[in-house]
Amino acid sequence: MRISQCDVLIVPGLAGSDEDHWQSRWEERLSSATRVEQADWHNPDREAWVENLVQAVAAATRPAVIVAHSLGTLAAAHAAPRFAAGKVIGGFLVAVPDAEQAADLPPQVGAFAPVPTAPLPFPALLVASRNDPFCTFARAQEIALDWGAQIVDAGEVGHLNAASGHGPWPEGLMRLGHFLGRLG
């Protein structure tokens, strides 16, 4: 599968992804990418975020691939049971926050707890950092196992956002391309 053959749905986390964030840069660069917009990026309502993602998937005209960061990964996991069968063909999930255990998380993230434990109905990669302040690597491994996702050890790279030095994040884009290539 090539990026041009699918609808890439960019799902940012808390506060959205600013213009320096890799998600925003990918959205500009990839012709098939669109951002799943939320009414309030700073005060997330779990049901509203999930519903907006479900609607975006339903509106996709080609197979959908979710590219989610942080709180967006939890929105995707909560939304997954509501997607039409076969509509989402893959999930590229980056820097999942532990909504149940991480003490340094903003309080709004707690609304997305508990972290879903059901397997995702599509192949997924979960990219995790060994020093993400919002989720230990061990916990990310547990979440990946629950979701049936392949874990990718990104090393000690923080929260994989612009603040941690991941503006364009070309390594991530290459990883996304390899992942899509395996989807057929």
N, C-alpha and C positions, 0 to 999 in steps of 0.2 A: 504494500500500500504506500502510495506517495502522499505527501501533504496535500497536493493539489487534488487528490481524489476523495478527500474527506472534509467535513466541516470541523475545524478546530475551535473548540469552545474554551476560551480563556476564562478561568474562574479565580479571581483574586481573593485574598483574605481580608482580614480586618483593615480598615482604612483604604481599601483598594490598592492598586499598584500604581505608583506615581510614574512620571515619564522616564525616570532613570531605571525603573525596575525591569528585569528581563522579560516579564510578561508583557509589559507595554511595548517594549522593543520588538518582541516577537509578533505581537498583534499588528504592528506597522509593517513588518517585513514579510509576513506570511499572508498571501492573498486570500486564503481560505479561512483565516482566523477572525473570530468576532468575540468581543467581551460580553460575558453575561453580566448585565448591569443590575445593581441593587439600589433600592430607594435610599438606603442609609448605610454607608460603608463604615460609619463610626459606631453605630448602635445597632448591631445586627439582630434581626428577628429570624430565628432559625426557620420557622415555617415559611416566611416570605422568601428567604434565600433559597430554600429547597424548591418552592413552587416556581420561582423564576428560572431555576436551572431545569426543572422538569419541562417547563414551557419552551425553553431554548432548545432542548433536545428534541422535543416534538416538532419544532419548526425547522429543524435541520433538513436539508434536501438531499444530503449525501450521508454516508455513514459518519457518525459523530465520534470524535476523540476529545476527551476532557483533559485540559491542561490546567491543573489546579495547584494553588499555592496556599499553604498554611490553613487558615480557617476555611478556605475554599475546598480543601481536601475533605474536611468533615462534612461540609454541605453536600459534596458529591456522594459521600458514603451514605448519608441520610436519604438522599434523593434516589439512589440506585434502585431500590425496590419498586419505584414508581415509573421507571423508564419502560417504554414499550420494548418488548423482547427483541434483541438483536439490533436495536437502534444505535446503542453506544458500542463501539467495537474496541475501545481501549481507554485506559486512564493513565495519564502521566501525572503522578501525584507527588508534590514536592513539599518537604518540611511540615509534615503533619504535626499539629500541636496536641499535646496530651491534655485535653479539656478536663480530665479528671484529677490529674496529679501534679502538674507543673505549677509551682508556687509563684513563678514570675509572670504568669499570664495575666493579661488584662481581664477584669471581671466579666466583660461581655462574652468572652470565649466559653465560660461555664454554661451558657445557655445551649451549647452544642453537645453537652454531656448528656448521657454517657456516649463514649465513642462506640459507634456501631461495631458489632462483632460478627455479623453475617458476612459470608463470602460475597465479594462483588460479582455481579453477573457478566463481567467482561474482563479480559486480561488487563493487568495493571502493573506498573512499576511504581514503587514507593522510594523516592530519593530522600535519604536522611543523612544528616550531619552528625558527627560524633560529639560536637560541642554546641548543639542547638540549645539555646536557653529555654526553649518551650517544650522540649521533649527529649528524653534521654535516648541514646541509640538503642539500648536494650528494649525500651518501651516501643520504639518505632518498629523494631523487629517483631514484637508481639502483635502489633497492629497489622503489619504486613502479613503475618501468618494467618491471623483471623480473616483478613480480606482476601487471602489467596493471591496476594501480590508478590512480585519479586522485589526484594529489597536491594537497593543500590547504596553502597557505602560511599558517600561523597567525601569522606575524610573530615578534618576539623575545619569547617568552613562557615560556622555560625548558622544563621537562619536562612541562608540562601536567598537573600534579598539585596537590594541596592546598598543598604547600610553595611552589609557584610562583604561588599565589594563585588557583587554579582549583578552588574548592570546588564551588559549584553549576554553574558553567560554562554559563550559559544560551545563549551563542552556539553552543556545541557541540550542545546539545539541538536548537536550531533547525536547525543543519546536518544533524543526524541526520534530522530530520523532512523536510527537503528531499530528502535522499538516498533515504529510503523512498518519498517521493512519485514519484521517478523509476523506482522498481522496479515500479510498476504496481499 
